[in-house]
Amino acid sequence: MLPATESTKHFNKAKQTIPLGVTSNYRYWGEDGTRYVQKGKGAHIWDIDGNRYIDYRLGYGPVILGHSDDRVDQAVIDQIHNGHTFALSTTLEAEVSEKIVAMCPGVDMVRFTNSGTESTMHALRLARAYTGRDKFIMFEGQYHGLHDNVMFTTNVGNTWPGAGNRRSPIVIPFSSGIPQALRELVIILPYNDLEELDRVLEQSWNEVAAVLVEPVLGNCGGIMPEPGFLEGIRKQCDEHGIVMIMDEVKTGFRLAKGGAQEYFGVTADLVTYAKALGNGYPIAAFGGKREIMENIGQGVAHGGTFTANRVSITAANATLDILMNTDALEVTAQRGRELQDAITEVLGRSGHPFQITGHPSLFIFWFGEKAPREYRDWVNTDHWLYDEVVAGMIRR
C-alpha cells in the first residue's frame, strides 16, 4: 500500500490507548495500512491524509442514502436542541414503529435497540421465552453480531480429520472468551440445504426454540437463498412450533422497502433490523408477530439507556420517510446493476474465472469457476487473488 503519513502517525498514537488503534477489530488494516477518516459525503470519504475514496462499504451497509445526507442531518439538527436521552419515551418511537409496521410484512409490533448485535440477542431471548426451549439453529457463513450466543462457526475448508462434514459440522467459537456451555445450545447447518435441516429437526425439534437465518449471506458476498429454502424453513417452523427469526440487519430497507420478507415473499415470526434504518446513525430494532412480541414486559426483559434516543430515532424517522416516498431503493439497485456490468467488463479482460453473487444492492465478485451457493463453496474461491485486487483498489 502507499504510505498514509498522517494516518500512520495517528495509528502510532492511538494504539497506546486503544487496542490495535481502533474501536472495532474490522477497522484494523495493519500497522502501515490502517486509515482514519476525516469526513464523508455522498459516495465518498476522505482520510486524514486528504485522499478521497469511492466508499463501496458505506459503513458496512448503514449509509443507504449516502454519507451526511442533508435531509436526514437537518432533521437531527432540528431536534437535537431539545435533548436526546431521557428516562422517558418520546412520541417519535411510536411514529417510527408505525412506519416499520406499515413497510414490513408480518411485523405487528416493534422494539428499538442500538445495534444489530442487540437486536439478534433480544430476539433470541424472546424466542426462547416464548417456546420454553433453549437451542437454536443457525447456518454456516452467517453473521448475527458479537454477542456470545451467536459467536460460533464451523471448521470447514480443511482436509484434516477434525474438519467435520456436512452432516455433522464441528462447531467452534470464533473468539476466545466464549463459554463452552453456550456451544451446546447452537446447531449449525449448511445454508441452502433443506434436507439437512429436515433431518436435524426430525430428531430434535422439541429442543429448538428458533431458526435464526440471514436471508442473504452478506458476509460471504451476498449468496442468495435458492428457491424454496426460506419457504422450507417457514414450513418446518410452523410444523414444530419453532420461532423463525429472519436477521434483516443487512437486507432490511435495502432489498425492498419491506426488506427480504417482501422481496422473497416469506414472512418470519421475528425480524431484526439495523444498518439502513438510520442512514448511519446508531439505531436498530426487532419486531414481529404480536403474540410473541407481547411477551416483552410479561417476564421477558428488554431495555437500554440509549434505545430510541432522540438523535437516532429522528434519523430513522427521516430515513424511512425518504425510503417510503422516493425511488431511492430503485436508484440504488440500478446503480448496482450498472456496477455489476462494469465489473464484468473489467474482470472479463483479466482471463481469470470470476462470479458475481447477490442482489444489485448487496453483492460482490469472487474468483472461481462456479458461483458459491453456500459457505463451503465460498471458502474454496480464490481469496488470495481477491485480496490482491482489493489492495490494488485501495491504492488507486
Order of alpha helices (4+ residues) and beta strands (2+ residues): alpha-beta-beta-beta-alpha-alpha-beta-alpha-beta-beta-beta-alpha-beta-alpha-beta-alpha-beta-alpha-beta-beta-alpha-alpha-alpha-beta-beta-alpha-alpha
